[in-house]
Amino acid sequence: MNKLKELREKNSLSIKWVAKYLDLNRDTYSNYETNPDPMKLKSILKLCKLYKVTLNDLFENQPPNNGFTEEEKKEIRNAIEIINKKI
């Protein structure tokens, strides 16, 4: 099962509710549950906050080729460093 779907169901949340929380339409978020590659960093960080998980927790068991651009990878690495410093 996809980690995003697993966390959403574990927290008894609907796709519609999470999509609204992320300021996305329902179909966009639903697609993220099947293919998280195109997610924006802002949405990823909000999901970590919502589910109280780390980025590693959110994406464990995901295929290693995530499709992020080099710039997005750099932003994610920087965000991980900031989050780890606050923990």
JOFEN-V129830 format. One record per backbone hydrogen bond with DSSP energy under -1.0 kcal/mol. NH is the residue of the N-H (numbers start at 1). CO is the residue of the C=O. Records with the same first field share a line. If there is no record, write none. Layout:
NH->CO + CO
This chain:
6->2
7->3
8->4
9->5
10->6
11->7
12->9
13->8
18->14
19->15
20->16
21->17
22->18
23->20
24->19
29->25
30->26
31->27
32->28
33->29
35->31
39->36
44->40
45->41
46->42
47->43
48->44
49->45
50->46
51->47
53->48
58->54
59->55
62->59
66->64
73->69
74->70
75->71
76->72
77->73
78->74
79->75
80->76
81->77
82->78
83->79
84->80
85->81
86->82
87->83
